[in-house]
Amino acid sequence: MKKKYRQLAFSVIGIFLVVALTGCTKEGPAGPQGPSGASSTDTLSLVGFAPGIKCTTCHNSIDTTYYVLAKEFEYSASDHATGGDEDRNTNQCAGCHTNEGFQDRYNRGFASETFTINAPSGPMASQTYSNSSPPGCFTCHSPHSRANFTVLDSGAVNIYTLLANQTTKQWNSSAASNLCVKCHQPRMTSTFLTSAPYSWQPDPSKINTTDTAKIYTTRWNNHVSGEAAQTLLGFGGFEFSGYTYSNSTHTNLVGLKSLGCEDCHMETPISNQTGGHTFRAVGYTPSGASAETYNNFNGCNTSYCHNGAVSTSSASYWTIRNTITSELSQLAHLMMDTNTTKKWSLPQSGKAVPWVTFTVNGTDTTWAQANASTSKPLVVVPAAKAGALWNLQQVMYDASMGVHNYKYTKALLDASIAELNK
């Protein structure tokens, strides 16, 4: 009797499985229409899905098409993910520091952005985002609506300058680099020219003893990270008259669309800690290692660039960086020497002061800020001498120590040192 009941039970289960599996092969009724894609004003609308897109193309245990999981892991080691200041979510900052703000700018159109002296402008979001997230995959890509990982926007970018009488230049290189410089550019927001008392606008023509520069802020410089694009294009620094300024091969290659940010910063990863979506070219030290640091020169060493000549120990690479680092230090010390600065500035509170403040962290000395405030401005006469302070920060915040554009970077430092030694 028990055997008969068991056979009956198995028969019922079998019929159920057949029906269930058969049902899985049939298409059910269509669901309700989903929301439309984002419009120019509706920033956070869903972008929708490309026809025929399949989740498992990318989301499977062994993704051999796009390696999404691996790139997510690389990105988690990047400064964009860990040090991007995503808490800066006001309309003046969110356009680059948050995913939501960047999407806002994309939907409104990057080409419509303006750059106006003495007014907040540049890469700004239309609002403050109280619930914001760091830049991530969907900041740069829209794989669900496009069914690929092309960059969100590849249009050229106007790179502006805060210096008087300099001309705007256009960055128009690879698609990926065009997207990078949507944020890695100067801006007006919260800088020395947007709030009273206005600090002096750098102007190399102001060389007379009647020309006075008054600096009221510690942040008398381009917005940090904006220097890289400028340096690569060969402008943005304070170009003292009477000196020669030229550019390295990198600048020519950018202009020919043969070199973009990704060629050096996103090449074949090493241990998922440099290259790829870490955006790092240098500075990976394996866990547990005391001093062993890996630099990723895969992009430099391609046959059409340096062809294997660049390595962690190669003299040419480190000579460039060491030269610039040494001159940067020399310039900073000149500006901290009151015997030098008193020749070109009016005293604060009756005494000469250094032009820069600095911090020391272990063996690392960082010159970061102008020694100025609204109550104690830094006053430089003739005004053009203050260009040395501008160039110090232009080179320091570019951070490549000459690699981006060695000839232009060295020319800025050489001229600044020469001017302060007069």
Secondary structure as GFF3:
##gff-version 3
##sequence-region A 1 422
A	DSSP	alpha_helix	2	24	.	.	.	ID=ss1
A	DSSP	three_ten_helix	55	57	.	.	.	ID=ss2
A	DSSP	alpha_helix	68	76	.	.	.	ID=ss3
A	DSSP	alpha_helix	79	82	.	.	.	ID=ss4
A	DSSP	alpha_helix	94	97	.	.	.	ID=ss5
A	DSSP	alpha_helix	99	108	.	.	.	ID=ss6
A	DSSP	three_ten_helix	110	112	.	.	.	ID=ss7
A	DSSP	alpha_helix	137	140	.	.	.	ID=ss8
A	DSSP	alpha_helix	143	146	.	.	.	ID=ss9
A	DSSP	beta_strand	157	159	.	.	.	ID=ss10
A	DSSP	beta_strand	169	171	.	.	.	ID=ss11
A	DSSP	alpha_helix	175	180	.	.	.	ID=ss12
A	DSSP	beta_strand	213	215	.	.	.	ID=ss13
A	DSSP	alpha_helix	227	233	.	.	.	ID=ss14
A	DSSP	alpha_helix	249	255	.	.	.	ID=ss15
A	DSSP	alpha_helix	261	265	.	.	.	ID=ss16
A	DSSP	three_ten_helix	276	278	.	.	.	ID=ss17
A	DSSP	alpha_helix	315	336	.	.	.	ID=ss18
A	DSSP	alpha_helix	338	341	.	.	.	ID=ss19
A	DSSP	beta_strand	345	346	.	.	.	ID=ss20
A	DSSP	beta_strand	356	361	.	.	.	ID=ss21
A	DSSP	beta_strand	364	370	.	.	.	ID=ss22
A	DSSP	beta_strand	378	380	.	.	.	ID=ss23
A	DSSP	three_ten_helix	383	386	.	.	.	ID=ss24
A	DSSP	alpha_helix	387	398	.	.	.	ID=ss25
A	DSSP	alpha_helix	406	420	.	.	.	ID=ss26
###
